[in-house]
Amino acid sequence: MEYSELVQEIAARVSAYLESGCSAKKKLMILTQEHGDICHKILESPKIREQFRTECALMGNYESDCCDCAGVVMFNLTNEALARIVSGVCGTPYTSAAAKALLLGKPVWVPKEEIEILRYECSTPYAKMMYEKLAQLESMGVTVCSYDDIEDAVIGNKCAETSRSAADFAPHCEKSQDEHVNKDFVCAKKVITEKDLINAYTEGANRVLTGEKAIVTDLAKEYARAHSIEIVKG
């Protein structure tokens, strides 16, 4: 074998070895709406890369699929994105990717410093509603951790924030049972659609009041059942 052929053979074997080692690692998707230093620390973390090959969805124009990923680390969880994901109305690549990961049962981690609602006091009805949505997101399989704990949480070690709920972040965010039950959404339309139920859910209502002769579509009924919303005619 000539020298040039030997070099090519060695290069091919090294390349194949590196590719096989990389492909053996599980993929960890980094989901963000804008580039920042913090998310790139996760992408480039030696501790994370020992076990995962990291991939930024934004850098790939959200073309990467989370079906084959081991989990997702989310950044830039704005109030709008939180409301979209929880209500199931995901009209952006970012929220759609997050929703798909949750639908597939993928573990999702969010640094608490990246959650917009946690920057506000839970002192207004709207803020209380958003804190409830964050609690719902946690119940769907999302783990909230600090920046310092996110690496250990992803790798599988104990996360200091894992056992904390959204209520722990806002101790004054308690709501009475009666107040919750009486949260109504009045809809005077003749035909009640799924969109109407989504609007009611987004506003934190658990009852929709309609006219006695109002027609409720099948999709609206399914959405109501899935989100524990009572439709009351009268």
C-alpha positions, 0 to 999 in steps of 0.5 A: 500500500502506497503512503497516500493510500495509507494516510487515506485509510487511517483518516477514514478509520479515525473518522469512522471511529469518531462518528461511531462514538458521537452517534452512540451518545444520546442527543440533548436538544437546547431550545431557545428563542434567542441566542445567549451566553447561558444556553451556549454554556450548556451546549459546550459544557464538558460535563454534559458532553461526556454523556450527550451530543448537544444540538441547538434547535434555533441554530438549525432553524428548528428543523431538528426533531426531538423524537430521537432526543433524550431530553430538552433544556428550555430557555427564554420561557416568556409568559406568552410561550408559557400560555401557548404551551399549556393551552396547546395553541403553539403557533411558533417553532419554539412552542411547537417543539416544546409541545411535541417534546411533552407529547412524546414524554421527553424530560424537559428542564427549564432554568428558573432564571429563564421563566418570565413569570417568576420575575413578577410578584403573585399579587394580581389575578393575572399573575396568579393565573400565570403561576397556575399555568407554570404549575400545570407545566410542571405537572406535565413533566417539566423540571424547574432548576437553577442555573447552578443545578441544571447540569446535574439535573440533566445528567440525573443527579439530584436537583435542589429545585426538583421538589419545589413547585411553582407555589414555592416561588410565590408563597402568596399565590394561594387561591381558595376553592370557592374562588376557583370554582366560580371562575366563569367565561361567558360566551353568547355565541350561537355556535361554541367552537374549540377556539372559544374553549381555548380562550376560556382556558387561557383566561383561567376559567373552568366553566363556560356559560352559554345560551340554552340553544347554543351549539357546542362543536365536538372539538369544543367538547373534547377540549372541555373534557381534556381541560376539565372545563364545564359547559353550562347552558342556560 
